Amino acid sequence: MPSVPDHTETGIGQLVSLAGRTAVVTGGARGIGAAIGRRLAEAGAVVVLADLDLDAASTTAAQLAHETGGTVVGAHVDVTDSATLAAVAERAVAETGSLDIWINNAGIFPTTGPAIDAADDFIDTMMRVNLRGTFAGTREAAKQMTAGGAIVNLASITGLSVAAGISAYVASKHAVVGLTKNLALELAPLNIRVNAVAPGVILTPGVEDQLAPLAAAGLDVRSRLSHNLLADRAGVPDDVARVVLFLCSDLSAWVTGVVVPVDAGALLR
């Protein structure tokens, strides 16, 4: 069994610090991924923003490095191509000496439509990106985490509930929730913690692009904000990033296999 230190006497600054650790964030060029990258860099980690769009990832990395004073670099990854996932994990170790944190953030937004009209190719793509990409990313990261580490998956509150018109997305996120718990069980002997966050409505550029088609399919995202207990606003990417930072740091050293809703209490309605 792994040995987890008792951090009772550890100061709060040291608990939240990620100094000396290397983190990879998939889908890191924008939105939630970029926000996560910023918080991890602020905490002292060397951060690799891995994205399908290398130019965007590199631009965001340069901006975050300037803002935080940390080391942030861009890299190419296609989460449907395991070879590129392996290459990013191996590069992190080759350039910094370790891989300590992996964030499976890359995913497809909930394109809408009746389930009876969903094409096989659409279902396959949703599962290949959101589920297989998370599984393969975790697998390749774990191979390189020889001293243990922390993996955080991006689920969704629709992975803990249901919603009409986005059945393929809901299926993929329910699968991520189950996968997170099972991988936590399987990777615990390697001292690798696996957790997930389940965001509610978070206004990112990708979600903004989906507002009109979601409404046309009968799912008015803005009306769902009335379900939030804490505020009448949508979440912002940093609302999620702060929780991810907790799950990556020694503040959560005794936590694995959990899925944390970040939804202002929407699931309680």
Residue frames relative to the residue before (quaternion, step in Angstrom):
aa qw qx qy qz dx dy dz
M 1.0000 0.0000 0.0000 0.0000 0.00 0.00 0.00
P 0.5294 -0.6303 0.4500 0.3464 3.62 -1.07 0.63
S 0.3705 -0.7045 0.5596 0.2307 3.52 -1.24 0.48
V 0.1041 -0.7986 0.5923 0.0244 3.58 -0.57 1.19
P 0.4173 -0.7306 0.4725 0.2625 3.61 -0.55 1.08
D 0.4202 -0.6331 0.5790 0.2956 3.53 -1.27 0.48
H 0.1793 -0.8352 0.5162 0.0612 3.58 -0.41 1.25
T 0.2507 0.8159 -0.4981 0.1528 3.59 1.21 0.30
E 0.7673 0.3583 -0.1862 0.4982 3.58 0.92 -0.86
T 0.5023 0.6553 -0.4270 0.3688 3.60 1.26 0.10
G 0.4711 -0.6917 0.4745 0.2728 3.58 -0.86 0.96
I 0.6322 -0.5761 0.3643 0.3685 3.56 -1.15 0.65
G 0.6290 0.5485 -0.3435 0.4307 3.59 1.01 -0.73
Q 0.6733 0.4820 -0.2897 0.4801 3.55 1.01 -0.81
L 0.6245 0.5582 -0.3375 0.4296 3.57 1.06 -0.71
V 0.7357 0.4069 -0.2328 0.4889 3.58 0.96 -0.82
S 0.5523 0.6390 -0.3906 0.3661 3.57 1.21 -0.37
L 0.1735 -0.7676 0.6105 0.0891 3.53 -1.11 0.84
A 0.2570 0.7921 -0.5143 0.2050 3.57 1.20 0.41
G 0.7972 0.2663 -0.2221 0.4942 3.54 -0.94 0.95
R 0.6569 0.4851 -0.3136 0.4846 3.58 1.27 0.05
T 0.2713 -0.7492 0.5853 0.1501 3.53 -1.22 0.59
A 0.1066 -0.8090 0.5781 0.0063 3.54 -0.89 1.02
V 0.1609 -0.7423 0.6419 0.1053 3.54 -1.17 0.71
V 0.0894 -0.7755 0.6243 0.0285 3.56 -0.94 0.97
T 0.2246 -0.7684 0.5792 0.1538 3.61 -0.53 1.07
G 0.7779 0.2228 -0.2177 0.5457 3.56 -1.07 0.72
G 0.3355 0.8184 -0.4132 0.2164 3.54 1.17 0.64
A 0.4867 0.7120 -0.4179 0.2857 3.59 1.21 -0.08
R 0.8208 0.0365 0.0349 0.5690 3.59 1.04 -0.65
G 0.7950 0.3718 -0.2148 0.4286 3.54 -1.34 -0.06
I 0.8389 -0.1160 0.1085 0.5207 3.54 -1.02 -0.86
G 0.6322 0.5531 -0.3391 0.4236 3.60 0.96 -0.79
A 0.6679 0.4861 -0.2982 0.4783 3.57 0.94 -0.87
A 0.6397 0.5223 -0.3265 0.4598 3.59 1.01 -0.78
I 0.6282 0.5177 -0.3262 0.4805 3.57 1.02 -0.77
G 0.6453 0.5334 -0.3181 0.4449 3.56 0.92 -0.91
R 0.6486 0.5224 -0.3188 0.4525 3.57 0.97 -0.84
R 0.6895 0.4723 -0.2952 0.4630 3.62 0.83 -0.90
L 0.6466 0.5063 -0.3317 0.4642 3.60 0.97 -0.73
A 0.6486 0.5049 -0.3160 0.4739 3.58 1.01 -0.77
E 0.6255 0.5358 -0.3323 0.4596 3.59 1.01 -0.78
A 0.6895 0.4710 -0.2723 0.4781 3.56 1.10 -0.72
G 0.6584 -0.5716 0.2803 0.4015 3.58 1.29 0.10
A 0.5048 0.6549 -0.4342 0.3575 3.59 1.23 0.00
V 0.4099 -0.5925 0.6145 0.3216 3.51 -1.35 0.37
V 0.1281 -0.8396 0.5278 0.0101 3.57 -0.61 1.15
V 0.1496 -0.7463 0.6442 0.0756 3.54 -1.03 0.93
L 0.1738 -0.7629 0.6170 0.0840 3.55 -0.67 1.14
A 0.0632 -0.8222 0.5655 -0.0131 3.57 -0.28 1.27
D 0.1023 0.8109 -0.5596 0.1374 3.56 -0.70 1.06
L 0.6042 -0.5408 0.4402 0.3857 3.55 -1.27 0.41
D 0.7141 0.3678 -0.2076 0.5583 3.57 1.17 -0.72
L 0.2557 -0.8133 0.5058 0.1319 3.58 -0.01 1.31
D 0.6385 0.5335 -0.3432 0.4358 3.60 0.93 -0.81
A 0.6692 0.4874 -0.2987 0.4748 3.58 0.92 -0.89
A 0.6420 0.5221 -0.3253 0.4575 3.58 0.98 -0.81
S 0.6666 0.5002 -0.3008 0.4636 3.58 0.95 -0.86
T 0.6400 0.5194 -0.3240 0.4643 3.58 1.01 -0.80
T 0.6704 0.4827 -0.2960 0.4796 3.58 0.90 -0.91
A 0.6298 0.5422 -0.3352 0.4438 3.58 0.97 -0.80
A 0.6571 0.5038 -0.3113 0.4663 3.58 0.93 -0.88
Q 0.6488 0.5174 -0.3137 0.4616 3.57 0.99 -0.83
L 0.6902 0.4709 -0.2884 0.4677 3.60 0.87 -0.90
A 0.6105 0.5398 -0.3559 0.4574 3.58 1.04 -0.69
H 0.6524 0.5080 -0.3049 0.4726 3.58 1.02 -0.83
E 0.7007 0.4862 -0.2738 0.4445 3.59 0.88 -0.94
T 0.7844 0.3551 -0.1738 0.4780 3.58 0.92 -0.88
G 0.3929 -0.7135 0.4874 0.3147 3.56 1.16 -0.49
G 0.5675 0.6100 -0.3715 0.4096 3.56 1.28 0.19
T 0.5568 -0.5693 0.4768 0.3722 3.52 -1.35 -0.18
V 0.1173 0.7745 -0.6047 0.1444 3.55 -0.53 1.25
V 0.0049 -0.8092 0.5864 -0.0358 3.58 -0.76 1.03
G 0.4029 -0.6971 0.5399 0.2452 3.53 -1.25 0.47
A 0.0094 -0.7804 0.6253 0.0021 3.55 -1.21 0.54
H 0.4510 -0.6651 0.5212 0.2876 3.53 -1.25 0.45
V 0.1428 0.7562 -0.6359 0.0575 3.53 -1.13 0.73
D 0.1208 -0.7227 0.6745 0.0903 3.50 -1.23 0.64
V 0.3183 -0.8055 0.4609 0.1937 3.59 -0.22 1.23
T 0.6069 0.5179 -0.3717 0.4747 3.60 1.25 -0.05
D 0.6790 0.4119 -0.2594 0.5495 3.58 1.35 -0.05
S 0.3229 -0.7978 0.4767 0.1791 3.57 -0.14 1.28
A 0.5868 0.5859 -0.3805 0.4094 3.58 1.09 -0.58
T 0.6750 0.4726 -0.3101 0.4742 3.60 0.99 -0.72
L 0.5983 0.5383 -0.3623 0.4700 3.60 1.10 -0.58
A 0.6555 0.5047 -0.3050 0.4719 3.56 0.93 -0.89
A 0.6487 0.5356 -0.3198 0.4360 3.58 0.97 -0.86
V 0.6533 0.5017 -0.3172 0.4699 3.60 0.97 -0.81
A 0.6560 0.5078 -0.3155 0.4608 3.59 0.92 -0.87
E 0.6736 0.4912 -0.2879 0.4713 3.56 0.95 -0.89
R 0.6287 0.5348 -0.3343 0.4550 3.58 1.04 -0.77
A 0.6221 0.5492 -0.3453 0.4383 3.58 0.96 -0.83
V 0.6857 0.4709 -0.2834 0.4772 3.57 0.91 -0.91
A 0.6578 0.5284 -0.3152 0.4343 3.58 0.92 -0.89
E 0.7583 0.4092 -0.2108 0.4616 3.59 0.94 -0.86
T 0.8023 0.2670 -0.1380 0.5157 3.60 1.08 -0.57
G 0.5446 -0.6453 0.3883 0.3690 3.58 1.22 -0.31
S 0.8127 0.0643 -0.0414 0.5777 3.58 1.20 -0.21
L 0.1626 -0.7043 0.6680 0.1770 3.50 -1.42 0.17
D 0.0771 -0.8567 0.5091 -0.0315 3.55 -0.44 1.25
I 0.7899 0.1656 -0.0473 0.5886 3.57 1.15 -0.68
W 0.0085 0.7821 -0.6228 0.0212 3.56 -0.96 0.87
I 0.1160 -0.7935 0.5963 0.0359 3.57 -0.79 1.06
N 0.2039 -0.7667 0.6005 0.0996 3.57 -0.61 1.18
N 0.0826 0.8413 -0.5217 0.1150 3.55 0.22 1.34
A 0.5778 0.6187 -0.3869 0.3657 3.59 1.03 -0.69
G 0.2339 0.7763 -0.5605 0.1684 3.56 -0.95 0.87
I 0.4837 -0.6368 0.5203 0.2997 3.52 -1.36 0.20
F 0.4524 -0.6887 0.5005 0.2655 3.55 -0.99 0.85
P 0.6139 -0.6217 0.3582 0.3293 3.57 -1.19 0.59
T 0.1471 -0.7848 0.6006 0.0410 3.56 0.24 1.27
T 0.3408 -0.8096 0.4569 0.1402 3.54 -0.78 1.06
G 0.3314 0.7232 -0.5798 0.1761 3.50 -1.38 0.21
P 0.6128 -0.5569 0.4011 0.3917 3.59 -1.13 0.53
A 0.5713 -0.6162 0.4189 0.3440 3.57 -1.00 0.81
I 0.6611 0.5261 -0.3231 0.4264 3.59 0.99 -0.74
D 0.6859 0.4506 -0.2851 0.4952 3.59 1.27 -0.23
A 0.4755 0.6985 -0.4325 0.3144 3.60 1.27 -0.14
A 0.3345 -0.7522 0.5384 0.1802 3.55 -0.78 1.06
D 0.6319 -0.5514 0.3895 0.3808 3.56 -1.15 0.58
D 0.6481 0.5287 -0.3254 0.4410 3.58 0.93 -0.87
F 0.6401 0.5221 -0.3218 0.4627 3.58 1.03 -0.80
I 0.6561 0.5013 -0.3099 0.4715 3.59 0.92 -0.91
D 0.6552 0.5207 -0.3125 0.4493 3.57 0.92 -0.91
T 0.6630 0.5077 -0.3115 0.4535 3.59 0.92 -0.87
M 0.6365 0.5326 -0.3257 0.4529 3.58 0.95 -0.87
M 0.7070 0.4471 -0.2652 0.4795 3.58 0.87 -0.92
R 0.6318 0.5466 -0.3395 0.4322 3.57 1.01 -0.75
V 0.7101 0.4317 -0.2632 0.4900 3.59 0.95 -0.84
N 0.7798 0.4013 -0.2137 0.4303 3.57 0.56 -1.17
L 0.7640 0.3413 -0.1970 0.5108 3.59 0.97 -0.77
R 0.7335 0.4104 -0.2675 0.4711 3.57 0.58 -1.07
G 0.6149 0.5522 -0.3521 0.4393 3.58 1.05 -0.70
T 0.6546 0.4965 -0.3030 0.4829 3.57 1.05 -0.80
F 0.6456 0.5176 -0.3142 0.4655 3.57 0.95 -0.88
A 0.7138 0.4543 -0.2677 0.4610 3.58 0.75 -1.04
G 0.6177 0.5417 -0.3469 0.4523 3.59 1.04 -0.72
T 0.6541 0.5024 -0.3052 0.4760 3.56 0.96 -0.89
R 0.6426 0.5403 -0.3203 0.4388 3.56 0.93 -0.88
E 0.7137 0.4479 -0.2662 0.4682 3.57 0.80 -1.00
A 0.6229 0.5257 -0.3429 0.4669 3.59 1.07 -0.66
A 0.6665 0.5266 -0.3090 0.4277 3.56 0.87 -0.98
K 0.5983 0.5734 -0.3585 0.4298 3.59 1.07 -0.66
Q 0.7410 0.4107 -0.2108 0.4876 3.57 1.10 -0.73
M 0.6109 0.5621 -0.3550 0.4299 3.62 1.23 -0.28
T 0.0194 -0.8618 0.5067 -0.0159 3.55 0.59 1.17
A 0.7287 0.3627 -0.2278 0.5344 3.59 1.22 -0.38
G 0.6489 -0.4809 0.3178 0.4967 3.58 1.24 0.33
G 0.0661 0.8092 -0.5816 0.0509 3.55 -1.26 0.07
A 0.4041 -0.6780 0.5590 0.2541 3.51 -1.39 -0.18
I 0.0801 -0.7725 0.6298 0.0166 3.55 -0.92 0.99
V 0.0610 -0.7887 0.6117 0.0120 3.56 -0.92 0.94
N 0.2002 -0.7820 0.5844 0.0829 3.55 -0.83 1.07
L 0.3525 -0.6962 0.5801 0.2336 3.55 -1.18 0.62
A 0.0772 -0.7643 0.6402 0.0072 3.53 -0.53 1.25
S 0.3345 -0.7013 0.5737 0.2590 3.60 -0.97 -0.84
I 0.5633 -0.5667 0.4434 0.4061 3.57 -1.16 0.37
T 0.5886 0.5413 -0.3847 0.4610 3.60 1.20 -0.28
G 0.5819 0.5323 -0.3784 0.4847 3.58 1.30 -0.01
L 0.7063 0.3791 -0.2367 0.5490 3.55 1.37 -0.08
S 0.7502 0.2551 -0.1468 0.5920 3.56 1.32 0.02
V 0.4320 -0.6639 0.5193 0.3210 3.60 -1.13 -0.61
A 0.0061 -0.7778 0.6283 0.0141 3.55 -1.29 0.35
A 0.4676 -0.6957 0.4713 0.2743 3.57 -0.89 0.93
G 0.8029 0.3553 -0.2361 0.4165 3.54 -1.20 0.57
I 0.7625 0.2978 -0.1823 0.5448 3.60 1.23 -0.17
S 0.0993 0.8682 -0.4830 0.0558 3.55 1.06 0.78
A 0.6506 0.5121 -0.3349 0.4498 3.61 0.93 -0.78
Y 0.6434 0.5118 -0.3130 0.4755 3.57 1.00 -0.82
V 0.6465 0.5198 -0.3137 0.4621 3.58 0.92 -0.94
A 0.6465 0.5193 -0.3194 0.4587 3.58 0.93 -0.86
S 0.6688 0.5068 -0.3089 0.4478 3.57 0.90 -0.90
K 0.7072 0.4589 -0.2739 0.4628 3.59 0.96 -0.82
H 0.5738 0.5293 -0.3845 0.4928 3.60 1.14 -0.50
A 0.6425 0.5237 -0.3224 0.4571 3.58 1.00 -0.79
V 0.6326 0.5260 -0.3322 0.4612 3.59 1.00 -0.77
V 0.6214 0.5366 -0.3404 0.4584 3.60 1.02 -0.77
G 0.6886 0.4672 -0.2850 0.4757 3.60 0.85 -0.94
L 0.6371 0.5342 -0.3207 0.4536 3.55 1.00 -0.83
T 0.6217 0.5566 -0.3399 0.4338 3.58 0.95 -0.85
K 0.6894 0.4847 -0.2841 0.4572 3.57 0.85 -0.97
N 0.6938 0.4781 -0.2917 0.4527 3.56 0.91 -0.88
L 0.6505 0.4998 -0.3228 0.4721 3.59 1.02 -0.73
A 0.5826 0.5592 -0.3748 0.4555 3.59 1.11 -0.59
L 0.6452 0.5139 -0.3037 0.4768 3.56 1.03 -0.83
E 0.7318 0.4625 -0.2464 0.4358 3.55 0.80 -1.03
L 0.7544 0.4036 -0.2130 0.4718 3.59 1.00 -0.78
A 0.4218 0.7256 -0.4570 0.2945 3.60 1.23 -0.11
P 0.6520 0.5120 -0.3500 0.4362 3.66 0.88 -0.71
L 0.6658 0.4678 -0.2978 0.4993 3.60 1.24 -0.35
N 0.4487 -0.6998 0.4310 0.3510 3.58 1.35 0.12
I 0.4658 0.6222 -0.4739 0.4138 3.55 1.05 0.85
R 0.2216 -0.7724 0.5851 0.1089 3.54 -0.70 1.13
V 0.0892 -0.7881 0.6083 0.0289 3.58 -0.98 0.85
N 0.0893 0.7856 -0.6014 0.1144 3.56 -0.66 1.16
A 0.2153 -0.7666 0.5866 0.1482 3.56 -1.28 0.09
V 0.2480 -0.6972 0.6414 0.2022 3.50 -1.36 0.36
A 0.1946 -0.7722 0.5980 0.0909 3.54 -1.13 0.74
P 0.1542 -0.8295 0.5304 0.0822 3.60 0.10 1.24
G 0.3869 -0.6490 0.5969 0.2700 3.49 -1.31 0.48
V 0.7863 -0.2281 0.1964 0.5395 3.58 -0.99 -0.82
I 0.0277 0.7783 -0.6221 0.0801 3.56 -0.53 1.25
L 0.2922 -0.7811 0.5253 0.1688 3.58 -0.57 1.11
T 0.0833 0.7532 -0.6388 0.1330 3.51 -0.35 1.36
P 0.6893 -0.4533 0.3280 0.4603 3.63 -1.17 0.17
G 0.6599 0.5145 -0.3159 0.4472 3.58 0.98 -0.79
V 0.6593 0.4905 -0.3083 0.4793 3.57 0.99 -0.80
E 0.6036 0.5568 -0.3540 0.4476 3.58 1.02 -0.78
D 0.6542 0.5202 -0.3088 0.4539 3.57 0.99 -0.84
Q 0.7013 0.4819 -0.2610 0.4558 3.59 1.17 -0.59
L 0.4663 0.7223 -0.4395 0.2602 3.62 1.19 -0.34
A 0.6861 0.4823 -0.2966 0.4568 3.60 0.86 -0.91
P 0.7028 0.4349 -0.3074 0.4716 3.67 0.73 -0.85
L 0.6005 0.5449 -0.3713 0.4523 3.59 1.06 -0.58
A 0.6635 0.4986 -0.3034 0.4681 3.57 0.92 -0.92
A 0.6422 0.5321 -0.3203 0.4494 3.58 1.00 -0.82
A 0.6981 0.4478 -0.2603 0.4943 3.56 1.15 -0.63
G 0.6337 -0.5756 0.3166 0.4086 3.56 1.29 0.13
L 0.6388 0.4836 -0.3351 0.4958 3.58 1.26 0.18
D 0.0998 -0.8138 0.5723 0.0162 3.58 -0.09 1.31
V 0.3276 -0.7903 0.4860 0.1785 3.54 -0.18 1.31
R 0.6677 0.5140 -0.3214 0.4321 3.58 0.87 -0.89
S 0.6332 0.5226 -0.3478 0.4528 3.61 1.04 -0.65
R 0.6114 0.5700 -0.3472 0.4251 3.57 1.13 -0.57
L 0.5263 0.6372 -0.4158 0.3796 3.57 1.21 -0.32
S 0.5645 0.6009 -0.3862 0.4136 3.59 1.20 -0.43
H 0.5961 0.5613 -0.3600 0.4471 3.58 1.26 -0.26
N 0.5401 0.6274 -0.4114 0.3814 3.60 1.18 -0.36
L 0.3580 -0.7508 0.5180 0.1997 3.57 -0.88 0.93
L 0.7427 0.4578 -0.2250 0.4338 3.58 1.03 -0.74
A 0.8164 -0.0029 0.0550 0.5748 3.60 1.05 -0.60
D 0.4164 -0.6916 0.5256 0.2684 3.54 -1.25 0.43
R 0.5650 0.5661 -0.4014 0.4463 3.56 1.16 0.57
A 0.5311 -0.5636 0.5075 0.3777 3.49 -1.31 0.25
G 0.5688 -0.5694 0.4545 0.3817 3.53 -1.26 0.29
V 0.2948 -0.7040 0.6110 0.2100 3.53 -1.34 0.33
P 0.6901 -0.5092 0.3009 0.4170 3.61 -1.10 0.53
D 0.6559 0.5256 -0.3335 0.4270 3.61 0.95 -0.74
D 0.5327 0.6020 -0.4200 0.4212 3.62 1.16 -0.38
V 0.6820 0.4538 -0.2673 0.5074 3.56 1.06 -0.77
A 0.6464 0.5612 -0.3256 0.4015 3.57 0.91 -0.94
R 0.6477 0.5281 -0.3337 0.4363 3.59 0.96 -0.77
V 0.6509 0.4941 -0.3172 0.4812 3.59 1.05 -0.72
V 0.6178 0.5313 -0.3400 0.4695 3.58 1.04 -0.73
L 0.6162 0.5410 -0.3458 0.4561 3.60 0.98 -0.79
F 0.6287 0.5290 -0.3279 0.4662 3.59 0.96 -0.85
L 0.7138 0.4681 -0.2642 0.4489 3.59 0.84 -0.98
C 0.6661 0.4893 -0.2998 0.4765 3.59 1.23 -0.40
S 0.6951 0.5001 -0.2621 0.4450 3.56 1.15 -0.62
D 0.6477 -0.5164 0.3891 0.4029 3.54 -1.32 0.09
L 0.4215 0.6678 -0.4848 0.3761 3.59 1.24 0.10
S 0.7711 0.2935 -0.1500 0.5447 3.59 1.13 -0.67
A 0.2015 0.8347 -0.4949 0.1332 3.58 1.14 0.57
W 0.7169 0.4108 -0.2342 0.5123 3.59 1.21 -0.48
V 0.6082 0.5604 -0.3228 0.4602 3.57 1.28 0.35
T 0.2468 0.7376 -0.6110 0.1473 3.56 -0.87 0.96
G 0.7943 0.3240 -0.2413 0.4538 3.55 -1.22 0.61
V 0.5626 0.5985 -0.4010 0.4055 3.59 1.17 0.37
V 0.2303 -0.7203 0.6361 0.1535 3.52 -1.32 0.45
V 0.1602 -0.8242 0.5414 0.0426 3.57 -0.43 1.25
P 0.3024 -0.7364 0.5706 0.2016 3.63 -0.58 1.06
V 0.0702 -0.7497 0.6572 0.0342 3.55 -1.05 0.86
D 0.3476 0.7833 -0.4003 0.3245 3.50 0.55 1.28
A 0.4649 -0.6945 0.4301 0.3415 3.60 1.27 0.30
G 0.6970 -0.5057 0.2640 0.4345 3.57 1.09 0.71
A 0.3240 0.7864 -0.4868 0.1991 3.61 1.21 0.18
L 0.6522 0.5344 -0.3283 0.4258 3.61 1.01 -0.74
L 0.6061 0.5764 -0.3562 0.4166 3.60 1.20 -0.32
R 0.5604 0.6105 -0.3932 0.3981 3.60 1.20 -0.30
